[in-house]
Amino acid sequence: MIKNEIELRKFVSPELVFGVDSRFLAGRYAKNFGARKALVVTDQGVIAAGWTKHVTDSLKSEGILYEVFSGVSPNPRAEEVMQGEELYNSYGCNIIIAVGGGSPIDCAKGIGIVSSNKQHILKFEGIDKVLIPMPPLICVPTTGGTSADVSQFDIITDYNNKVKIAIISKTLVPDVTLVDPVTLSTMDSYLTACTGIDALVHAIEAFVSNASSPITDMHALEAIRLLSKNLLPSIAELDNIELRSNMMLGSLEAGLAFSNASLGCIHAMAHSLGGVLDLPHGECNAILLRHGIRFNFEKAVEKYEAIGKAMNIDLRGMNVKEKGKAILKEIDRLRTKAGVNKKLSQKGISIADIPKLAKNAIKDACMATNPRHANKRDIEVIYEEAL
């Protein structure tokens, strides 16, 4: 641990406002940025839930003009980013406000990238390819899972090639995120499960990442504790604001961890899987979670032991193999009770799809920080185990 504690590490974060009704501060923050006209990026589900109107009302109260762009798919596509950027320019906007889950927020980031850098969004795949900062970006997250509102990641779907690309740059960290747990109250049980497990995977992968640090570890472990404890109760009591607050805080902590420590093979493989099937990202992570842990376990035993303790698993008196089994057993219990326990074969994946999935996953930027080096065949085997 001593070596890890003296290595250079950076930590980036937006300005954070956490708490009930923080969404109503969007207008005030936009005014502070000198907003003339805002592009509000959202989707139809968030509009129907009423959260978008709360944000646009706050803009009105500050005398700020706005236009709404809601043409965002559940996995935002490159062409949607380009459409949004065209509207941003034609409307004469000078600030972007994202209201929604990871899809509107990732789309908003893409719009910001293109508006400043004047190239197609797919040109920015990889690490530190965004040279010119985005316009001011304010986020109002509504799913408590993706943590796109605090991260330096942007995940965009190249629909023509059936692949997701990862764009990673500190220029993508939003300026302000207004984290309001009330917005989770309109999510159904399945979305609550998927987003909650997504956040849990963020925390687990960040903690075992080879780019972790004492600062990211602190956030990751607290996220694991909050999420594993509150996931199933929050699914059972959808209108319990205390449980929703705990899940939102857990997601926030996980986001701060993975934004700075990055992720690993589970997310790299989930990105590839989501690009092919257009599945919810959290569901992809849930399917792959136990298999990724089993692959990595022996390379990060002490870290996984700490994860087990954070999940309130009694590992006393167990040898290493028994500890691994106990952790996987608890992961399986959470997935099953949450109702997110399908196999890849049940989602339409066959053995013939695996070489292409592995080929895309091995190139994903998240693979670089996986604690165990993986080659293409290793990734194929993990997918095969998940069938």
N, C-alpha and C positions, 0 to 999 in steps of 0.2 A: 504493500500500500504506500510505502514511503516514496517510491519512485513516482507513482501516480500523482501524489500530492504536491510534488515540486515541478512537474511538467507544466509548460505554458498551456493555458486554456483560455479561450474567450467565452463570454456569455452575453448574448444579445436578447433584448426583450422590448416589446412596445410599452408605452405607458398603459397601466392597467387600472381599470375601475371595476371592482367586483361588488355585486350586491343587488338586492331587489330594486327594480325600477331604474337601473343604470342606463337602460336603453334610451330613456328620455333625455339623456345628456348629449345625444348625437348632434343636435342643432348647436348647442353651446360650443362644443369642440370644433365643429365645422366653422363657426364664426371666428374662433380663435386662430384658425389657419388662414383666415382671409378668404373664405369660400365665396365665390361669385355665383357659381351654379354647380350643383352636385349631380353626378351620375350615381343613382342608387341601384346596385346590382343585387338581385334577389331571385326568387323563383315563385311559381304559382302556389305551391303549398304554403310557403311562408306568408304570401299575400293573403291567402284564405284564412290563415291562423290569426291574422290581424297585426302581426309584429311589424310588417313593413309600414303600415299606416302610422303606427306609433312613432316611427323614426321620421317619416315624412312630415308628420304634424309638428315634430320638434324643429324641423328645418323651417317650416312655415312660421313658427313662433319667433324665429330669429330673422325673418325676412330673407331667407335664402331660397333661391330658385332651385328646381331639381327636375330631373327626368328619370324615369324608371326603366331599367332594362331587366326583363324577367325571362328572357329566352335561354335559360340555362338548364341543361340536362343533369340527371343525377350524377353522372360522371362527365364533367364539363369538357366539351370538345373544342378543338383548335379553331374550327370555323365559328363557333359561338364567341370565342375571345375576339376574333377579328371583326365580327359584327358589332360587338360591344364597343370596341375601340373606334370603329367608324362613327358610331353614335356619339361617343364621348367627344370626338373632335367636331362633328357637325353641330352638336348642341352647344359648343363653346364652354364645356365644363372645365373646371380647374381643381376638382377634388372628387374622390371616389368613396362611396360608403357601401359596404357590403353587409347585407342583412340575410342571415341564413346559416346553413351548415357549411361543410367543407366545399360543396360544389359552387355556390355563389361566391364564397370567399376566394377560392382558387381561380375562378373565372375573373373576379375583380382584380386579382394580382396580375393575371395575364393581360388584362386590358391596360393596366398601369405600365407593365413592361413594354408593351408594343407602342403605347402612346408616347413614351419617352425615347425609346430606342429605334423606332421606325423600321422594324423588321418583323417578319412573320414569327409568331410565337414559337413554332417548332425549331427555330434557329438557336434557341437559348437552352436546349437540353444540356444538363450537366452541372458542374460546379463553377460558380463565379463567372458566368458568361454574361450577366446583366451589368453593363458598364455604366449606364446612366440611371440614377435613382428614379423611382416612380413618382407620380404626383402624390400628395397626401392621401393616406388611406385610413379610414376609420372602419372598424369591424364591430358588428353586433352579432355574435354567434348564437345559434338557436338549437344546437343539437348536443352539445356537451360530449363530443367524441373526437372530432378530427383535429382540433387545436390549430387549425390553419390560421386562426386569428392571432396567434402568438409566434408562429414559426417562420423560419426562413426557407420553407419548402413551398413549391407550387407544383401540383400534379395535374397534368392536362392529357386528355385522351386524343391520340392520333387515330381517329375513327377509320380512316381509309386503310391503315396498316394494322388495325386491331391491336394497338399497343398504347400503354400509358408512358408518358415521359415525365421525368423528375427534373425540375429546375430548382437549384439550390443557390441562394445568394443572400447575404445579409441585407441587401437592398430590398428584399421582399418582406422584411419584418414590418408589419403595419405600424403606423404612428401611434394609434390609440386603439385599444379594444375595450368595449363596454360589455362586461361579462355579467349577464342578468339571468339568474337561475329560473326566474318566472317563465322565460321563453321555452323551457323544457316541458312545461305543463301540457302542451298540445301534442306531444309525441305519443304514439301508440306504444304498446308493449314491445313489439318486435323491433321498432326503430330504437327504442330505449336500450334493448339488449345489444343490438349491433353496434351502436355508437359507444356504449359502455365497454364492450369488449375491445373495440378499436382503441379506446383510450388506455385500457389495461395493457394491450400489446405495445403501445407507445412506451409506456413506463418500463415494461420488462425489457424490451430491446434497448432502450436508452441506458438502462442500468448495466447490462452486460456488454454494451458497445465498447470497442477498443478506443473510442475517443471520449469516454466518460471522464468525469472529474468529481472531486468531492462536492462541488456545487450542484452538478446535475444529479449525482447520486442522492443527495438530500431530497430533491424534488421528486425523483423517480420513486424512492421508497415510500414517501408520504402518499404519492398517487396510488401506488399498489395497495397500500393499507386502506385508503378511502374507497377505492373502486371495488376491491374484492369484498369489502364489508357491506357496501351499500347497493351493489348491482342488483341482486335478487330482490331485496326489499323495495327498491325503487320501481322495479317491474310490477311488483304486487300492489303497490300503492302509488299510482301514477300522479295523483294530485297532492302528494305529500311534499310540501315545499322544502322541508328540512332535508329529506332524502335527495331531492333534486339539487339542492344547494351543495350537498356533499359530493354528488356525482359531477356537478359543474366544476367544483373546486379540484376534484381529482383529475378531471380532464385538463384543467388549466396547469396543474402541477406537472402532469405528464407531458404537456406541450412544451413547457419551459425546459424540461429535461431533454426531450428528443430533438428539439430545435437546435440545441447546442451540442448534444452528444451524437446525434444522428440515430440511425436505426440499424436493421440487419436483414438477414435472409428472409424472414417472414414477410416483411413489408415489400422487399424486392419481388418476391414470388407473388404476393397479393396484387401488386401493381400489374404484373404480367397477366395474371388470371383475370383481373378486372378489365383489362384492355380487350381480352378475347371474348368474355361473356357479358360484359357490361353489368356485372353484379354489384350490389352494395359493398363498399370497401371493407366495412366492419365484418361483414359475413365472410369475405375472403380471408381476412385475418383469423377469424374464429376457426375456420376449417383447417388452417395451416399451423395454428399456434402450437399444439402439442408436438407436432412433428418437427418444427423448428427448434423447440426446446430440447427435444431428445437428441437432435443432431449436435447442438452446441454444448450440451450439459457438461461433458468431461473437460472442456476447455475453460469452463468458468464455474467450477463447482462451488467455490466460496460465495460467489455472487448469487447463484441460484439458491444456496442455503439461506442467504439474507432475504431473498424474495419469498421463500417459503415461510420464514418467520413473519415477514410483513403481511402475509396472507393468513396468519394465525394458524399455521400448520405445526403441530408438535413433532419436531424431528429428533427429539432426544433419544439417545440409545440406538439410533439407526446408523448403518454404514452408508457409504456413498451411494451405492446402487439402490438401497431402500429409500433414501431421501429423494432420489430422482423419481422413483415410482410414486411416492407420496405426493410430490408436487404435481405430477401428471394426473394423478387421480383427482386432485382438487380442481385442476383445470377442466377435466372432463365433467366433474360434477357441476361446475358453474355453467359450462356450455350447455349441458343437458337441461338443467333447471331453467336456463334462460331461453331454451328453445332454439338455439343456434348450433346445432350439432350434426348438420348434414355432412355427407362425404362428397368429394368431387364428382364421383360417378352419378350421384343424385342430382347434380347440377348440369349434367350434360357433357362432362369431360370424359374422354376415353384415353386409353393408352397411346393412341396415335397422336393425340394433341400434345403430349408431354415434351417431345424434343423442341417444338417451337416455343412452348411456355418457358422451358429452361433456358433456351437461347436468349430470350428477351430478359429473363430475370437476372442472368449472370452479368448483363451489361448495366443493370440498374445501379444508380449511385449509392443506394442504401447497402449494397453488398460489400462496399469497401470497409465498412465499420463492423461487419459481423465478427464475433469473437473467434470463430473458426474459419479458416480459409476453405472455400468451397469451389470445386470445379463444376463443369457442366453436368457431369455424370452424378455428382453428389446431389445436385438440385433435382435432377430427374428422379433419383431414388426417393427424395422427400415427397415429390408430387405423387409418385407411385404409391407410397405409403398412405397418402391422403385419399386415394381413390376408394 
